[in-house]
Amino acid sequence: MTPKQKYNEITANRVIQAFKKRNIEGYYCADKAEALKKALEIIPEGSSVTWGGSQSIAEIGLCDSLKNGKYELYDRAQAKDSAQLDEIYRKAFSCNFYISSSNAVTLDGKLVNIDGIGNRVSAIIFGPDNVLLIVGINKVCDDEADALKRVKNKAAVMNAYRLNLNTPCSKTGSCVDCLSDECICSAIVVTRRASRPGRIKVIIVGEELGY
Ligand code: SF4
């Protein structure tokens, strides 16, 4: 094991220990392939599944595996218009599994997420029976202040680039706390705990994933 691998594993296990007192179930997987295997173990065949916009879940190959498997999928990419997209967003609340990443995770086990419409943070808070988050080790932050800095100055800015948005940060490269029409930071949510034990499951991957 390289020093980096050792550091990643120990860091992830610190977070997983902290999750326990917050009713969040945590797992550590050293790489993408292991994370994909674990995710598919967690989601039983036949489950109804949907996901939020996330590079991380695509990067481990989870979307493709689910599409090729025996699941009842609600794929936002298949929506033909905004009405269908809204329908899929609402359907998430009654699904067995909602899959996403988390924009940041703190060493003491909090999840920090930023959202433009709010469908993703809503589903993390309430609705789907299970929430499965795939989180690269690059998203582990020292504390809540560090996580808030990360979600606004890195995750949101990178997503603004990805979505080709006309926001101030897409020009300056850092957050100026805008209220522009295309702002993707309508809601910032800190999940301190899961009220139902085990409803939120987090796989921390010992590799960089997403933004
Ligand atoms: S500048 Fe606006 S869109 Fe960009 S990160 Fe800040 S609040 Fe979000």
Residues whose N, C-alpha, C, O or C-beta is under 5 A from the ligand:
A	BS01	SF4	K152 A156 V157 T167 P168 C169 S174 C175 V176 D177 C178 C183 I184 C185
